[in-house]
Amino acid sequence: MKEPDPEEFEHIRERQIYFSYLHLAASPAVTQALIDRKAIAAAYETIEKSDGSLPLLTRMSEVAGPMAVQESAKYLEMARGGHGVLLGGVPGADPGAVVILGGAKVGLNAAKKAGGMGAKVYVLEINPDRLRYLNDVLPPNCVPLMSNPSDLRDRGRRVERCGDDSRQ
């Protein structure tokens, strides 16, 4: 279900049809291996329905957003080198702050997960129509904001303060 690893390149044959999530823009080595071996490759993330939607990319985004929050929460744990921040907080301690860059499918799903865990969530987005949509569908602890350099710096500092060593 994902692009081949370098040690798998030798198994790709000429005219072999290879279906997978390929992410070729981020993987020049995979791109070159498929070209060199003259394989026929179909990237799941580019398969379109007649209406132009990308159903397999949508499904991947539905998983990627919540998984990003789940994985990030692990690294906030002291046992994993974090500052011991619980995203949802506990009595006497503020919830963690989460900054999400972009409110498309992955960002929306990440915001829903982080918001559902009780975190204070900032979703930075550049599309005003998408901001209005996010404002309608996200819970009150999720704040959609127009993305700009000032907000990126400001929200980043707030998140850093949540991990301040004085809270350990």
N, CA, C and O atoms as a DFTB+ gen file, in Angstrom:
672 C
 N C O
     1  1       0.803      -1.200       0.000
     2  2       0.000       0.000       0.000
     3  2       0.847       1.266       0.000
     4  3       0.293       2.365       0.011
     5  1       2.141       1.148      -0.012
     6  2       2.986       2.330      -0.062
     7  2       4.074       2.110      -1.095
     8  3       4.231       1.017      -1.639
     9  1       4.828       3.180      -1.354
    10  2       5.865       3.089      -2.377
    11  2       6.886       2.015      -2.011
    12  3       7.066       1.703      -0.833
    13  1       7.558       1.446      -3.019
    14  2       8.542       0.409      -2.715
    15  2       9.763       0.997      -2.000
    16  3      10.159       2.138      -2.234
    17  1      10.332       0.191      -1.137
    18  2      11.587       0.551      -0.482
    19  2      12.732       0.255      -1.453
    20  3      12.581      -0.574      -2.350
    21  1      13.870       0.924      -1.281
    22  2      15.004       0.701      -2.201
    23  2      15.381      -0.775      -2.370
    24  3      15.736      -1.201      -3.469
    25  1      15.307      -1.550      -1.295
    26  2      15.673      -2.971      -1.428
    27  2      14.654      -3.764      -2.244
    28  3      14.926      -4.905      -2.618
    29  1      13.487      -3.182      -2.527
    30  2      12.462      -3.852      -3.339
    31  2      12.541      -3.475      -4.817
    32  3      11.877      -4.102      -5.643
    33  1      13.331      -2.473      -5.164
    34  2      13.414      -2.008      -6.545
    35  2      13.764      -3.139      -7.504
    36  3      13.215      -3.207      -8.604
    37  1      14.672      -4.026      -7.103
    38  2      15.130      -5.101      -8.000
    39  2      13.999      -6.057      -8.399
    40  3      14.123      -6.786      -9.383
    41  1      12.903      -6.056      -7.641
    42  2      11.786      -6.965      -7.946
    43  2      10.787      -6.370      -8.936
    44  3       9.872      -7.058      -9.388
    45  1      10.963      -5.107      -9.268
    46  2      10.066      -4.458     -10.225
    47  2      10.550      -4.803     -11.635
    48  3      11.717      -4.606     -11.976
    49  1       9.612      -5.328     -12.453
    50  2       9.971      -5.783     -13.794
    51  2       9.359      -4.888     -14.873
    52  3       8.392      -4.165     -14.632
    53  1       9.940      -4.954     -16.050
    54  2       9.419      -4.209     -17.200
    55  2       7.982      -4.625     -17.480
    56  3       7.646      -5.809     -17.463
    57  1       7.138      -3.624     -17.738
    58  2       5.712      -3.788     -18.054
    59  2       4.886      -4.328     -16.880
    60  3       3.695      -4.600     -17.036
    61  1       5.502      -4.483     -15.727
    62  2       4.755      -4.865     -14.527
    63  2       3.853      -3.691     -14.148
    64  3       4.269      -2.534     -14.221
    65  1       2.628      -3.989     -13.747
    66  2       1.704      -2.936     -13.324
    67  2       1.801      -2.818     -11.811
    68  3       1.597      -3.782     -11.074
    69  1       2.117      -1.618     -11.377
    70  2       2.367      -1.365      -9.956
    71  2       1.333      -0.360      -9.444
    72  3       1.359       0.810      -9.826
    73  1       0.430      -0.815      -8.585
    74  2      -0.579       0.044      -7.960
    75  2      -0.182       0.278      -6.513
    76  3       0.054      -0.678      -5.776
    77  1      -0.105       1.543      -6.094
    78  2       0.278       1.851      -4.726
    79  2       0.104       3.344      -4.478
    80  3      -0.062       4.121      -5.419
    81  1       0.143       3.741      -3.212
    82  2       0.343       5.152      -2.900
    83  2       1.817       5.402      -3.166
    84  3       2.668       4.831      -2.485
    85  1       2.136       6.238      -4.134
    86  2       3.529       6.376      -4.552
    87  2       4.210       7.657      -4.066
    88  3       5.414       7.634      -3.810
    89  1       3.503       8.749      -3.931
    90  2       4.090      10.007      -3.454
    91  2       5.365      10.338      -4.245
    92  3       6.410      10.619      -3.659
    93  1       5.270      10.301      -5.545
    94  2       6.450      10.442      -6.391
    95  2       7.133      11.801      -6.271
    96  3       8.353      11.887      -6.409
    97  1       6.377      12.850      -6.020
    98  2       6.991      14.176      -5.901
    99  2       7.991      14.217      -4.750
   100  3       8.977      14.951      -4.809
   101  1       7.742      13.442      -3.718
   102  2       8.622      13.426      -2.547
   103  2       9.650      12.305      -2.609
   104  3      10.452      12.144      -1.689
   105  1       9.629      11.532      -3.686
   106  2      10.499      10.364      -3.732
   107  2      11.150      10.191      -5.108
   108  3      10.732       9.337      -5.889
   109  1      12.163      10.993      -5.401
   110  2      12.831      10.875      -6.706
   111  2      13.429       9.485      -6.953
   112  3      13.465       9.027      -8.095
   113  1      13.888       8.826      -5.919
   114  2      14.490       7.495      -6.101
   115  2      13.452       6.485      -6.591
   116  3      13.744       5.660      -7.457
   117  1      12.243       6.551      -6.037
   118  2      11.180       5.641      -6.480
   119  2      10.795       5.973      -7.919
   120  3      10.626       5.078      -8.747
   121  1      10.662       7.245      -8.205
   122  2      10.324       7.675      -9.566
   123  2      11.349       7.125     -10.557
   124  3      10.982       6.550     -11.581
   125  1      12.619       7.301     -10.250
   126  2      13.674       6.839     -11.146
   127  2      13.670       5.320     -11.274
   128  3      13.879       4.798     -12.369
   129  1      13.438       4.607     -10.185
   130  2      13.411       3.143     -10.234
   131  2      12.279       2.656     -11.140
   132  3      12.468       1.722     -11.919
   133  1      11.114       3.278     -11.042
   134  2       9.987       2.876     -11.888
   135  2      10.278       3.177     -13.365
   136  3       9.923       2.391     -14.243
   137  1      10.917       4.304     -13.628
   138  2      11.280       4.663     -15.002
   139  2      12.338       3.698     -15.537
   140  3      12.197       3.161     -16.635
   141  1      13.393       3.482     -14.760
   142  2      14.492       2.602     -15.187
   143  2      14.003       1.193     -15.495
   144  3      14.493       0.553     -16.425
   145  1      13.049       0.715     -14.725
   146  2      12.566      -0.649     -14.899
   147  2      11.382      -0.728     -15.860
   148  3      10.843      -1.807     -16.105
   149  1      10.979       0.434     -16.407
   150  2       9.898       0.509     -17.394
   151  2       8.610      -0.118     -16.885
   152  3       7.900      -0.803     -17.622
   153  1       8.322       0.128     -15.610
   154  2       7.084      -0.376     -15.014
   155  2       5.928       0.543     -15.380
   156  3       6.123       1.713     -15.709
   157  1       4.745       0.001     -15.318
   158  2       3.526       0.790     -15.495
   159  2       3.013       1.061     -14.080
   160  3       2.626       0.136     -13.365
   161  1       3.013       2.319     -13.686
   162  2       2.691       2.656     -12.301
   163  2       1.435       3.515     -12.222
   164  3       1.259       4.458     -12.993
   165  1       0.569       3.172     -11.279
   166  2      -0.624       3.975     -10.997
   167  2      -0.580       4.360      -9.528
   168  3      -0.602       3.502      -8.645
   169  1      -0.517       5.662      -9.280
   170  2      -0.473       6.161      -7.904
   171  2      -1.895       6.304      -7.387
   172  3      -2.687       7.062      -7.947
   173  1      -2.220       5.586      -6.329
   174  2      -3.574       5.634      -5.772
   175  2      -4.027       7.068      -5.495
   176  3      -5.189       7.415      -5.708
   177  1      -3.089       7.900      -5.016
   178  2      -3.475       9.253      -4.620
   179  2      -3.874      10.131      -5.801
   180  3      -4.374      11.238      -5.601
   181  1      -3.663       9.658      -7.028
   182  2      -4.023      10.460      -8.202
   183  2      -5.245       9.918      -8.939
   184  3      -5.652      10.496      -9.947
   185  1      -5.831       8.837      -8.470
   186  2      -6.999       8.260      -9.138
   187  2      -8.201       9.179      -8.913
   188  3      -8.556       9.504      -7.780
   189  1      -8.815       9.587     -10.025
   190  2      -9.938      10.530      -9.975
   191  2     -11.246       9.866     -10.385
   192  3     -11.286       8.990     -11.248
   193  1     -12.314      10.318      -9.731
   194  2     -13.662       9.956     -10.173
   195  2     -14.067      10.938     -11.266
   196  3     -13.369      11.924     -11.501
   197  1     -15.174      10.681     -11.928
   198  2     -15.614      11.547     -13.027
   199  2     -15.883      12.978     -12.571
   200  3     -15.822      13.899     -13.385
   201  1     -16.181      13.185     -11.286
   202  2     -16.431      14.540     -10.781
   203  2     -15.141      15.258     -10.372
   204  3     -15.192      16.380      -9.868
   205  1     -13.985      14.617     -10.587
   206  2     -12.701      15.231     -10.256
   207  2     -12.239      14.965      -8.831
   208  3     -11.125      15.343      -8.469
   209  1     -13.059      14.329      -8.024
   210  2     -12.650      14.040      -6.638
   211  2     -11.631      12.905      -6.614
   212  3     -11.522      12.124      -7.559
   213  1     -10.898      12.833      -5.525
   214  2      -9.839      11.830      -5.356
   215  2     -10.214      10.911      -4.191
   216  3      -9.786      11.149      -3.062
   217  1     -10.996       9.878      -4.442
   218  2     -11.534       9.067      -3.342
   219  2     -10.489       8.354      -2.490
   220  3     -10.672       8.216      -1.281
   221  1      -9.397       7.901      -3.100
   222  2      -8.383       7.195      -2.320
   223  2      -7.543       8.170      -1.504
   224  3      -7.121       7.848      -0.393
   225  1      -7.302       9.348      -2.043
   226  2      -6.593      10.377      -1.293
   227  2      -7.447      10.849      -0.121
   228  3      -6.931      11.115       0.964
   229  1      -8.760      10.952      -0.346
   230  2      -9.672      11.349       0.732
   231  2      -9.582      10.358       1.879
   232  3      -9.486      10.756       3.040
   233  1      -9.612       9.088       1.568
   234  2      -9.544       8.063       2.618
   235  2      -8.219       8.135       3.366
   236  3      -8.185       8.012       4.590
   237  1      -7.134       8.333       2.631
   238  2      -5.823       8.439       3.262
   239  2      -5.795       9.658       4.189
   240  3      -5.205       9.603       5.268
   241  1      -6.426      10.747       3.775
   242  2      -6.473      11.970       4.591
   243  2      -7.290      11.764       5.858
   244  3      -6.973      12.331       6.904
   245  1      -8.328      10.964       5.767
   246  2      -9.159      10.679       6.945
   247  2      -8.367       9.917       8.000
   248  3      -8.658      10.020       9.191
   249  1      -7.391       9.171       7.577
   250  2      -6.532       8.437       8.501
   251  2      -5.351       9.300       8.951
   252  3      -4.988       9.292      10.127
   253  1      -4.756      10.041       8.019
   254  2      -3.533      10.799       8.313
   255  2      -3.740      11.871       9.378
   256  3      -2.883      12.044      10.245
   257  1      -4.856      12.590       9.332
   258  2      -5.095      13.660      10.305
   259  2      -5.140      13.149      11.747
   260  3      -4.347      13.590      12.579
   261  1      -6.050      12.232      12.052
   262  2      -6.100      11.704      13.418
   263  2      -4.808      10.993      13.832
   264  3      -4.403      11.072      14.991
   265  1      -4.163      10.303      12.892
   266  2      -2.925       9.609      13.240
   267  2      -1.822      10.595      13.605
   268  3      -1.015      10.319      14.494
   269  1      -1.777      11.754      12.921
   270  2      -0.781      12.773      13.245
   271  2      -0.950      13.254      14.681
   272  3       0.033      13.442      15.398
   273  1      -2.195      13.451      15.098
   274  2      -2.458      13.898      16.470
   275  2      -2.091      12.797      17.459
   276  3      -1.459      13.063      18.482
   277  1      -2.479      11.583      17.160
   278  2      -2.186      10.450      18.046
   279  2      -0.682      10.267      18.221
   280  3      -0.204      10.088      19.341
   281  1       0.060      10.310      17.123
   282  2       1.511      10.152      17.197
   283  2       2.156      11.325      17.930
   284  3       3.070      11.130      18.730
   285  1       1.682      12.544      17.658
   286  2       2.232      13.727      18.328
   287  2       2.007      13.656      19.832
   288  3       2.890      14.000      20.618
   289  1       0.825      13.209      20.224
   290  2       0.507      13.108      21.653
   291  2       1.479      12.166      22.367
   292  3       1.847      12.405      23.517
   293  1       1.887      11.113      21.694
   294  2       2.855      10.177      22.296
   295  2       4.151      10.891      22.658
   296  3       4.726      10.649      23.720
   297  1       4.612      11.779      21.764
   298  2       5.898      12.437      21.972
   299  2       5.822      13.606      22.939
   300  3       6.836      14.235      23.240
   301  1       4.629      13.896      23.423
   302  2       4.484      14.864      24.506
   303  2       4.661      14.186      25.868
   304  3       4.842      14.862      26.881
   305  1       4.608      12.855      25.891
   306  2       4.763      12.104      27.139
   307  2       6.204      12.196      27.635
   308  3       7.142      12.163      26.840
   309  1       6.373      12.309      28.938
   310  2       7.721      12.394      29.520
   311  2       8.539      11.147      29.207
   312  3       9.748      11.232      28.988
   313  1       7.892      10.009      29.186
   314  2       8.600       8.759      28.908
   315  2       9.201       8.727      27.504
   316  3      10.107       7.940      27.229
   317  1       8.702       9.573      26.632
   318  2       9.220       9.631      25.264
   319  2      10.018      10.909      25.014
   320  3      10.253      11.285      23.866
   321  1      10.431      11.572      26.088
   322  2      11.248      12.772      25.947
   323  2      10.468      14.064      25.896
   324  3      11.052      15.132      25.715
   325  1       9.141      13.986      26.055
   326  2       8.310      15.190      26.014
   327  2       8.259      15.878      27.366
   328  3       8.958      15.510      28.309
   329  1       7.402      16.895      27.424
   330  2       7.283      17.702      28.641
   331  2       6.121      17.259      29.531
   332  3       5.769      17.966      30.476
   333  1       5.529      16.118      29.250
   334  2       4.443      15.620      30.085
   335  2       3.138      16.364      29.891
   336  3       2.361      16.524      30.833
   337  1       2.894      16.820      28.671
   338  2       1.666      17.555      28.373
   339  2       0.595      16.575      27.912
   340  3       0.815      15.795      26.986
   341  1      -0.579      16.617      28.571
   342  2      -1.740      15.868      28.109
   343  2      -2.559      16.806      27.246
   344  3      -2.904      17.903      27.685
   345  1      -2.874      16.403      26.045
   346  2      -3.591      17.302      25.150
   347  2      -4.882      17.815      25.769
   348  3      -5.228      18.983      25.595
   349  1      -5.585      16.977      26.474
   350  2      -6.857      17.383      27.070
   351  2      -6.712      18.061      28.416
   352  3      -7.706      18.515      28.982
   353  1      -5.502      18.141      28.944
   354  2      -5.302      18.721      30.273
   355  2      -5.854      17.815      31.362
   356  3      -6.400      16.747      31.083
   357  1      -5.708      18.249      32.586
   358  2      -6.250      17.569      33.766
   359  2      -6.673      18.666      34.731
   360  3      -6.290      19.821      34.545
   361  1      -7.452      18.336      35.759
   362  2      -7.811      19.386      36.718
   363  2      -6.557      20.077      37.261
   364  3      -5.637      19.433      37.765
   365  1      -6.550      21.382      37.145
   366  2      -5.418      22.167      37.621
   367  2      -4.352      22.432      36.585
   368  3      -3.381      23.132      36.871
   369  1      -4.505      21.889      35.379
   370  2      -3.527      22.113      34.306
   371  2      -4.271      22.400      33.002
   372  3      -5.255      21.737      32.673
   373  1      -3.789      23.385      32.280
   374  2      -4.396      23.738      31.000
   375  2      -4.256      22.590      30.008
   376  3      -3.334      21.781      30.111
   377  1      -5.178      22.523      29.045
   378  2      -4.997      21.552      27.965
   379  2      -3.823      21.969      27.088
   380  3      -3.413      23.130      27.093
   381  1      -3.303      21.036      26.354
   382  2      -2.240      21.346      25.412
   383  2      -2.770      22.177      24.262
   384  3      -3.969      22.172      23.985
   385  1      -1.890      22.879      23.603
   386  2      -2.254      23.670      22.424
   387  2      -1.714      22.975      21.186
   388  3      -0.595      22.461      21.179
   389  1      -2.524      22.968      20.145
   390  2      -2.164      22.338      18.884
   391  2      -2.328      23.371      17.776
   392  3      -3.356      24.044      17.700
   393  1      -1.331      23.496      16.929
   394  2      -1.415      24.373      15.763
   395  2      -1.395      23.482      14.527
   396  3      -0.489      22.669      14.342
   397  1      -2.411      23.651      13.687
   398  2      -2.532      22.867      12.462
   399  2      -2.416      23.819      11.280
   400  3      -3.149      24.804      11.188
   401  1      -1.503      23.522      10.394
   402  2      -1.301      24.353       9.209
   403  2      -2.130      23.802       8.065
   404  3      -1.788      22.771       7.487
   405  1      -3.202      24.472       7.739
   406  2      -4.075      24.064       6.646
   407  2      -5.313      23.365       7.149
   408  3      -5.249      22.494       8.017
   409  1      -6.444      23.759       6.593
   410  2      -7.720      23.204       7.035
   411  2      -8.403      22.356       5.990
   412  3      -9.628      22.231       5.997
   413  1      -7.628      21.767       5.083
   414  2      -8.218      20.847       4.114
   415  2      -8.545      19.533       4.827
   416  3      -8.696      19.521       6.048
   417  1      -8.653      18.462       4.107
   418  2      -9.118      17.205       4.696
   419  2      -8.239      16.707       5.857
   420  3      -8.758      16.358       6.917
   421  1      -6.927      16.674       5.662
   422  2      -6.039      16.197       6.732
   423  2      -6.131      17.120       7.939
   424  3      -6.279      16.655       9.069
   425  1      -6.044      18.430       7.703
   426  2      -6.115      19.397       8.794
   427  2      -7.433      19.348       9.530
   428  3      -7.458      19.405      10.759
   429  1      -8.535      19.241       8.795
   430  2      -9.854      19.143       9.416
   431  2      -9.939      17.913      10.308
   432  3     -10.408      17.992      11.444
   433  1      -9.489      16.785       9.795
   434  2      -9.561      15.546      10.581
   435  2      -8.619      15.582      11.777
   436  3      -8.940      15.031      12.831
   437  1      -7.469      16.218      11.632
   438  2      -6.558      16.380      12.770
   439  2      -7.203      17.280      13.826
   440  3      -7.130      16.991      15.020
   441  1      -7.831      18.369      13.384
   442  2      -8.477      19.294      14.323
   443  2      -9.605      18.613      15.072
   444  3      -9.762      18.814      16.276
   445  1     -10.387      17.816      14.378
   446  2     -11.482      17.081      15.046
   447  2     -10.916      16.157      16.131
   448  3     -11.448      16.092      17.239
   449  1      -9.845      15.451      15.805
   450  2      -9.248      14.526      16.776
   451  2      -8.666      15.273      17.965
   452  3      -8.952      14.926      19.111
   453  1      -7.849      16.299      17.708
   454  2      -7.227      17.062      18.792
   455  2      -8.292      17.780      19.625
   456  3      -8.202      17.818      20.852
   457  1      -9.295      18.346      18.957
   458  2     -10.383      19.005      19.673
   459  2     -11.169      18.020      20.512
   460  3     -11.561      18.330      21.637
   461  1     -11.402      16.838      19.971
   462  2     -12.114      15.796      20.710
   463  2     -11.348      15.320      21.932
   464  3     -11.941      14.850      22.903
   465  1     -10.028      15.442      21.881
   466  2      -9.200      15.065      23.037
   467  2      -9.161      16.182      24.077
   468  3      -8.632      16.000      25.174
   469  1      -9.731      17.352      23.722
   470  2      -9.792      18.456      24.669
   471  2      -8.719      19.504      24.522
   472  3      -8.640      20.421      25.339
   473  1      -7.887      19.393      23.498
   474  2      -6.818      20.376      23.290
   475  2      -7.398      21.702      22.807
   476  3      -8.510      21.750      22.283
   477  1      -6.644      22.759      22.987
   478  2      -6.954      24.050      22.385
   479  2      -6.305      24.010      21.007
   480  3      -5.085      23.884      20.898
   481  1      -7.110      24.115      19.962
   482  2      -6.639      23.886      18.604
   483  2      -6.760      25.162      17.778
   484  3      -7.808      25.807      17.762
   485  1      -5.680      25.515      17.097
   486  2      -5.668      26.632      16.160
   487  2      -5.440      26.051      14.772
   488  3      -4.438      25.378      14.532
   489  1      -6.372      26.313      13.859
   490  2      -6.238      25.850      12.482
   491  2      -5.952      27.073      11.624
   492  3      -6.805      27.949      11.480
   493  1      -4.763      27.134      11.059
   494  2      -4.369      28.257      10.217
   495  2      -4.634      27.895       8.756
   496  3      -4.143      26.886       8.250
   497  1      -5.414      28.734       8.097
   498  2      -5.882      28.455       6.738
   499  2      -5.831      29.754       5.934
   500  3      -6.004      30.834       6.500
   501  1      -5.599      29.666       4.630
   502  2      -5.525      30.870       3.804
   503  2      -6.796      31.125       2.990
   504  3      -6.970      32.221       2.458
   505  1      -7.674      30.149       2.885
   506  2      -8.882      30.275       2.074
   507  2     -10.046      30.754       2.949
   508  3     -10.472      30.030       3.848
   509  1     -10.564      31.957       2.700
   510  2     -11.658      32.480       3.538
   511  2     -12.910      31.609       3.529
   512  3     -13.586      31.486       4.550
   513  1     -13.229      30.999       2.375
   514  2     -14.400      30.123       2.320
   515  2     -14.192      28.886       3.188
   516  3     -15.111      28.428       3.866
   517  1     -12.983      28.357       3.159
   518  2     -12.684      27.188       3.990
   519  2     -12.716      27.573       5.468
   520  3     -13.167      26.786       6.300
   521  1     -12.244      28.771       5.801
   522  2     -12.302      29.244       7.187
   523  2     -13.737      29.292       7.686
   524  3     -14.020      28.877       8.809
   525  1     -14.645      29.798       6.853
   526  2     -16.061      29.843       7.256
   527  2     -16.600      28.433       7.492
   528  3     -17.320      28.190       8.460
   529  1     -16.245      27.508       6.599
   530  2     -16.679      26.119       6.763
   531  2     -16.130      25.526       8.061
   532  3     -16.873      24.917       8.831
   533  1     -14.842      25.703       8.300
   534  2     -14.226      25.178       9.524
   535  2     -14.894      25.761      10.761
   536  3     -15.121      25.051      11.741
   537  1     -15.207      27.035      10.717
   538  2     -15.867      27.687      11.840
   539  2     -17.223      27.048      12.133
   540  3     -17.644      26.965      13.286
   541  1     -17.899      26.599      11.079
   542  2     -19.210      25.967      11.239
   543  2     -19.135      24.544      11.779
   544  3     -20.012      24.126      12.534
   545  1     -18.102      23.795      11.405
   546  2     -18.092      22.363      11.715
   547  2     -17.215      21.961      12.899
   548  3     -17.377      20.865      13.437
   549  1     -16.297      22.821      13.311
   550  2     -15.386      22.445      14.395
   551  2     -15.959      22.826      15.758
   552  3     -16.734      23.776      15.861
   553  1     -15.584      22.094      16.799
   554  2     -16.068      22.411      18.150
   555  2     -15.479      23.733      18.659
   556  3     -14.515      24.243      18.088
   557  1     -16.051      24.280      19.717
   558  2     -15.617      25.599      20.209
   559  2     -14.152      25.697      20.631
   560  3     -13.587      26.791      20.617
   561  1     -13.526      24.586      21.004
   562  2     -12.115      24.644      21.396
   563  2     -11.169      24.625      20.189
   564  3      -9.949      24.582      20.351
   565  1     -11.739      24.656      18.984
   566  2     -10.957      24.739      17.748
   567  2     -11.205      26.102      17.122
   568  3     -12.346      26.470      16.843
   569  1     -10.133      26.842      16.905
   570  2     -10.237      28.214      16.404
   571  2      -9.607      28.315      15.022
   572  3      -8.384      28.257      14.892
   573  1     -10.438      28.466      13.981
   574  2      -9.887      28.682      12.649
   575  2      -9.395      30.122      12.521
   576  3     -10.096      31.059      12.903
   577  1      -8.198      30.294      11.988
   578  2      -7.598      31.620      11.833
   579  2      -7.036      31.786      10.430
   580  3      -6.551      30.830       9.825
   581  1      -7.107      33.016       9.920
   582  2      -6.459      33.313       8.637
   583  2      -4.957      33.177       8.853
   584  3      -4.392      33.793       9.757
   585  1      -4.330      32.382       8.031
   586  2      -2.895      32.144       8.167
   587  2      -2.104      33.333       7.644
   588  3      -2.348      33.842       6.551
   589  1      -1.153      33.754       8.459
   590  2      -0.227      34.810       8.060
   591  2       1.026      34.650       8.911
   592  3       0.988      33.969       9.935
   593  1       2.125      35.257       8.510
   594  2       3.384      35.067       9.255
   595  2       3.278      35.428      10.736
   596  3       3.879      34.761      11.579
   597  1       2.528      36.466      11.057
   598  2       2.395      36.886      12.454
   599  2       1.710      35.806      13.290
   600  3       2.173      35.478      14.382
   601  1       0.604      35.253      12.777
   602  2      -0.086      34.200      13.520
   603  2       0.769      32.948      13.648
   604  3       0.744      32.283      14.684
   605  1       1.524      32.620      12.606
   606  2       2.406      31.455      12.696
   607  2       3.394      31.613      13.848
   608  3       3.601      30.687      14.632
   609  1       4.000      32.792      13.942
   610  2       4.947      33.042      15.041
   611  2       4.241      33.026      16.390
   612  3       4.721      32.403      17.337
   613  1       3.089      33.718      16.483
   614  2       2.376      33.844      17.742
   615  2       1.884      32.490      18.245
   616  3       2.080      32.155      19.413
   617  1       1.260      31.728      17.393
   618  2       0.729      30.407      17.804
   619  2       1.886      29.472      18.152
   620  3       1.782      28.677      19.086
   621  1       2.976      29.563      17.411
   622  2       4.140      28.736      17.726
   623  2       4.687      29.032      19.109
   624  3       5.063      28.113      19.836
   625  1       4.737      30.307      19.484
   626  2       5.215      30.673      20.827
   627  2       4.284      30.142      21.902
   628  3       4.732      29.693      22.956
   629  1       2.976      30.196      21.630
   630  2       2.014      29.681      22.627
   631  2       2.208      28.186      22.849
   632  3       2.150      27.700      23.978
   633  1       2.438      27.469      21.757
   634  2       2.666      26.030      21.881
   635  2       3.961      25.770      22.636
   636  3       4.011      24.872      23.475
   637  1       5.016      26.544      22.353
   638  2       6.282      26.385      23.079
   639  2       6.075      26.602      24.571
   640  3       6.641      25.877      25.389
   641  1       5.266      27.596      24.931
   642  2       5.020      27.857      26.356
   643  2       4.294      26.697      27.015
   644  3       4.484      26.444      28.205
   645  1       3.462      25.987      26.255
   646  2       2.782      24.824      26.823
   647  2       3.783      23.753      27.225
   648  3       3.522      22.961      28.131
   649  1       4.931      23.728      26.550
   650  2       5.954      22.749      26.867
   651  2       7.067      23.294      27.739
   652  3       8.119      22.666      27.856
   653  1       6.857      24.453      28.357
   654  2       7.865      25.079      29.211
   655  2       8.293      24.123      30.315
   656  3       7.452      23.492      30.956
   657  1       9.580      24.018      30.535
   658  2      10.118      23.101      31.546
   659  2       9.570      23.385      32.950
   660  3       9.558      22.480      33.784
   661  1       9.125      24.594      33.232
   662  2       8.612      24.919      34.562
   663  2       7.328      24.160      34.871
   664  3       6.909      24.105      36.027
   665  1       6.696      23.573      33.853
   666  2       5.444      22.843      34.076
   667  2       5.712      21.394      34.450
   668  3       4.766      20.672      34.766
   669  1       6.944      20.941      34.429
   670  2       7.215      19.520      34.733
   671  2       7.119      19.253      36.214
   672  3       7.316      18.119      36.650
